[in-house]
Amino acid sequence: MTVVPGEELVQPAETILWRASSGSAAVLGLRELRMDATPTTAYLMLGERCSRNCSFCAQARESRSSAEALSRVTWPAFPPELLAEAVARAYSNGVIQRVCLQVTISRDHVASTHRAVRSLAQRSPVPICASVMPRDTEDVAVLLAAGAERVTIALDAASERVHREAKGGSWEHPWGLLERCARLWPGHIGTHLMVGLGETQRELAECFQRLADLGVTVALFAFTPVPGTLLAQRQPPPLQHYRCAQVARWLIIHRLARAEDFGYDDLGRLCGYGLSSQQLRLHLAGGEAFRTAGCPGCNRPYYNERPGGVMHNYPRPLTPGEADLEVQAFLDSLPKSATRSH
């Protein structure tokens, strides 16, 4: 089947949709799009409206957002065979480093994900991440056996309190699955956490630590208001709040500090990392802590940002000047009691 760049597909209702983010469609050669930062992962979305009703999600059951929307990105539909072949070709040519499937929940979403993983794996050795809500460990085993390099089970919320407010449903189910799967398949399980849903910095840090101790990869997102969602009027998190989360995650996953050694005030705000300003400057030099966090090769350009706006996640290495400015701005934002002098 031949589709010219920019041509979209309206598929039969019985066939699950394959969509590509606009940037992914461009790097796969299926659309023309000017970009100042290109995706290093091909992001595909499987399915239509989700059966869940997360208050921040454009694909939520009661969302009035476009069916093509996820976060602030549009996802046009293409024939599955065309996308699978384009992914294989792009990986072979070194254009992308992995493919990531974002899967909405439906009656047969795991089976559809299995078919997609198998289709991609049969064409190429590209690392495949399936971001999907499994029912049990057997679902995860099937996806890994089909060729997924890792399975991501999204928490989104950093605590049960925030989960109840923003997502509803069971908090124990995803946590239990993460724990069991992390022990069964170390290094092959990930999750997503979103900053700006009403969590405290302490809740974030303690969640990072629990996940790091399990060996679960943590992809970090900034909440982005999307028209048509229940949280469309909420503001993104202040940059300083997000930088505190990025630094806490960076220190924890690299075993440079632990959440229990951080200092917190009565409102759960971070007031110390148990490190001196000199130690923090050394650990943060280069600015890697402020880049997009997720699976290897994942950079999600402008998923949370507008070009020219506040840069929550850098999709590329920071220049030396950018790194120096970001590190200094972060250190200047800390209360004087946040660092101990040596």
C-alpha positions in Angstrom: 0.0 0.0 0.0 1.5 3.4 -1.0 0.8 6.6 0.9 2.3 9.9 -0.1 3.8 12.0 2.7 1.0 13.8 4.6 -1.7 11.4 3.5 -3.6 10.0 6.5 -5.6 6.9 6.8 -9.1 6.4 8.2 -9.2 2.7 9.2 -12.1 0.4 9.6 -13.6 0.4 13.2 -12.5 -3.2 13.8 -8.9 -2.4 13.0 -6.9 -0.8 15.8 -5.4 2.5 14.7 -1.6 3.0 14.4 -0.7 6.7 14.7 2.7 8.4 14.7 3.6 11.6 16.4 4.0 14.4 13.9 7.8 14.5 14.6 8.1 10.7 14.2 6.1 10.8 10.9 8.7 13.4 9.7 11.8 11.4 10.6 10.2 8.3 9.2 9.8 10.1 5.8 5.9 10.1 5.9 5.4 13.8 6.4 7.2 17.1 5.8 7.8 19.1 9.0 10.4 21.7 9.9 12.1 20.8 13.3 14.9 22.2 15.2 15.2 19.0 17.2 14.3 15.6 15.7 13.0 12.6 17.6 15.6 9.9 18.2 12.7 7.5 19.0 9.8 6.7 16.7 6.7 7.3 18.9 3.6 5.4 17.8 0.1 5.4 19.4 -2.2 2.3 19.2 -5.9 2.5 19.8 -8.6 5.1 20.0 -10.3 6.6 23.0 -9.1 5.1 26.3 -11.5 3.3 28.6 -9.8 5.1 31.5 -10.6 8.8 32.4 -7.4 10.3 33.5 -8.0 14.0 34.0 -4.9 15.2 32.2 -5.1 12.9 29.1 -6.3 14.0 25.7 -7.3 10.3 25.0 -9.4 10.0 28.2 -12.9 8.5 27.9 -14.6 11.9 28.5 -12.0 14.1 26.9 -13.2 16.6 24.2 -9.7 16.8 22.7 -9.0 15.8 19.1 -8.7 12.0 18.6 -5.2 12.9 17.1 -4.0 14.5 20.3 -1.7 13.3 23.0 -0.1 15.9 25.3 0.5 18.9 23.0 1.5 16.7 20.0 -0.7 15.6 17.1 -0.6 11.9 15.9 -1.9 11.3 12.4 -2.9 7.8 11.4 -1.1 5.7 8.8 -1.3 2.1 7.6 0.3 -0.2 10.1 2.4 -2.0 7.5 3.7 1.4 6.2 4.7 2.5 9.7 6.4 -0.9 10.5 8.4 -0.8 7.4 9.3 2.9 7.9 10.5 2.2 11.4 12.7 -0.7 10.2 14.2 1.4 7.5 14.9 4.4 9.8 16.5 2.2 12.4 18.7 0.5 9.7 19.8 3.9 8.5 20.6 5.1 12.0 17.9 7.8 12.0 16.2 6.4 15.2 17.4 4.4 18.2 14.2 2.8 19.3 10.4 2.7 18.8 7.9 3.4 21.6 4.3 2.3 21.5 1.8 4.4 23.5 -1.3 2.2 24.0 -4.7 3.3 25.0 -6.8 0.8 27.1 -9.5 -1.1 25.4 -11.0 -4.6 25.5 -8.2 -6.1 23.4 -5.4 -3.6 23.8 -2.9 -6.2 25.0 -3.5 -8.5 22.1 -3.3 -5.5 19.7 0.0 -4.5 21.3 1.3 -8.0 20.9 0.5 -8.0 17.2 2.2 -4.6 16.8 5.3 -5.7 18.7 5.6 -8.9 16.6 5.1 -7.0 13.4 7.9 -4.5 14.3 10.3 -7.2 15.6 9.9 -9.4 12.5 11.1 -6.5 10.3 14.0 -5.1 12.4 16.1 -5.5 15.6 15.0 -2.0 16.7 14.5 -1.9 20.5 10.8 -1.8 21.2 9.2 -0.2 24.3 5.5 -1.0 24.9 3.9 1.5 27.2 0.8 -0.4 28.1 -1.3 -1.4 31.1 -1.0 -5.2 31.4 -3.6 -7.2 33.3 -0.9 -9.4 34.9 2.6 -10.7 34.5 1.6 -13.1 31.8 0.7 -10.2 29.6 4.2 -8.8 30.1 5.8 -12.1 29.4 3.9 -12.4 26.1 5.0 -8.9 25.0 8.7 -9.5 25.9 8.6 -12.9 24.2 7.2 -11.2 21.1 10.2 -8.9 20.8 9.6 -6.0 23.2 12.9 -4.8 24.8 11.0 -3.3 27.7 7.4 -2.8 29.0 6.4 0.5 30.6 3.6 0.4 33.2 2.7 4.1 33.7 2.1 5.3 37.3 1.8 9.0 36.2 1.0 10.0 39.8 3.8 10.0 42.5 1.5 9.0 45.4 -1.8 7.3 46.1 -3.3 10.6 47.0 -2.5 12.2 43.7 -3.4 9.0 41.8 -6.9 9.1 43.3 -7.4 12.7 42.4 -5.9 12.7 38.8 -6.5 9.1 37.6 -8.9 7.2 39.8 -8.9 3.5 39.8 -6.5 1.2 41.6 -3.1 2.4 42.8 -2.2 -1.0 44.1 -2.5 -2.7 40.7 0.2 -0.8 38.8 2.5 -0.8 41.8 2.1 -4.5 42.4 2.7 -5.3 38.7 5.8 -3.0 38.7 7.3 -4.8 41.7 6.6 -8.3 40.4 7.8 -7.5 36.9 10.9 -5.7 38.0 12.0 -8.8 39.9 11.1 -11.2 37.0 12.7 -9.1 34.3 15.3 -6.8 35.7 16.3 -4.0 33.4 13.2 -4.5 31.1 10.5 -2.6 33.1 9.8 1.1 33.1 7.2 3.7 34.3 6.2 7.3 33.7 5.8 10.0 36.4 4.3 13.4 35.8 5.3 16.5 37.7 2.6 19.0 38.3 -0.5 17.0 39.3 -0.5 18.3 42.9 2.3 16.1 44.4 4.8 17.3 46.9 8.5 17.2 46.3 8.8 14.7 49.1 6.3 12.4 47.4 8.2 12.6 44.2 11.6 11.9 45.8 10.3 8.9 47.8 8.6 7.5 44.7 11.9 7.9 42.7 13.7 6.0 45.4 11.2 3.2 45.6 11.4 2.8 41.8 15.2 3.0 41.7 15.5 0.3 44.4 13.4 -1.9 42.1 15.5 -1.1 39.1 12.6 0.4 37.2 13.4 3.0 34.6 11.6 6.3 35.3 10.5 8.6 32.4 9.8 12.1 33.7 7.2 14.4 32.3 6.0 17.9 33.1 2.2 18.3 33.2 0.9 20.0 30.1 -2.6 21.4 30.0 -4.5 20.2 26.9 -7.7 21.8 25.7 -10.7 19.5 26.1 -9.3 17.6 29.2 -10.5 18.0 32.7 -7.3 19.8 33.8 -7.2 22.1 30.8 -7.1 25.2 33.0 -4.3 24.0 35.3 -0.9 25.6 34.8 2.2 23.6 34.1 4.5 23.1 37.0 6.8 26.0 37.9 10.3 25.4 36.3 12.0 25.4 39.7 9.6 22.7 41.0 10.4 20.6 37.9 14.1 21.2 38.2 14.0 20.0 41.8 12.3 16.8 40.6 14.9 16.3 37.9 17.8 16.7 40.3 16.2 14.4 42.8 15.7 11.7 40.2 19.2 12.2 38.8 20.9 11.9 42.2 18.8 8.9 43.2 19.1 6.8 40.0 22.9 7.4 39.9 23.2 6.5 43.6 24.7 9.8 44.5 22.1 10.4 47.2 19.0 8.8 48.7 15.6 10.3 49.3 15.8 9.5 53.0 18.9 11.7 53.3 17.1 14.7 51.7 15.7 17.5 53.9 12.0 18.4 53.7 9.9 21.1 55.3 6.4 20.6 56.9 4.8 21.1 53.4 6.9 18.4 51.8 9.1 20.8 49.9 12.8 19.8 49.4 15.0 22.0 51.5 18.2 19.9 51.2 19.8 17.1 49.3 22.3 16.2 52.0 25.1 17.5 49.7 27.2 20.7 49.6 26.8 23.2 46.8 30.2 22.1 45.5 29.1 18.5 45.4 25.8 19.4 43.6 27.6 21.5 41.1 30.0 18.7 40.3 27.2 16.1 40.0 25.1 18.4 37.8 28.0 19.6 35.5 27.1 19.1 31.9 23.4 19.5 32.4 22.5 15.8 31.8 20.0 15.9 34.7 17.9 18.5 32.7 17.6 16.4 29.5 14.6 14.3 28.7 14.4 11.3 31.0 13.2 7.9 29.9 14.4 4.9 28.0 17.8 5.0 26.2 17.4 7.0 23.0 14.2 8.8 24.1 14.2 12.5 23.7 10.5 13.5 23.1 11.2 16.9 21.5 8.7 19.5 22.6 6.3 17.0 24.1 5.9 19.3 27.1 7.2 22.5 25.6 6.6 25.0 22.8 9.6 26.0 20.7 11.1 29.1 22.2 9.2 28.6 25.5 10.3 27.3 28.9 12.4 24.2 28.4 11.5 21.6 30.9 13.3 18.8 29.1 16.2 19.4 26.8 15.9 17.0 23.8 19.6 17.2 23.0 22.9 17.7 24.9 23.1 21.1 26.5 25.8 23.4 25.3 28.5 24.3 27.9 26.9 27.7 28.3 23.4 26.3 28.7 24.6 23.8 31.2 26.4 26.4 33.3 23.3 28.7 33.3 20.9 25.8 34.3 23.1 24.6 37.1 23.7 28.1 38.4 20.0 28.9 38.2 19.1 25.7 40.1 21.7 26.4 42.8 20.5 30.0 43.1 16.9 28.8 43.6 17.7 26.7 46.6 17.2 28.1 50.1 20.5 28.8 51.8 19.8 25.9 54.2 19.5 23.5 51.2 23.2 22.8 51.0 25.7 22.0 53.6 29.2 23.4 53.4 32.3 21.2 53.7 
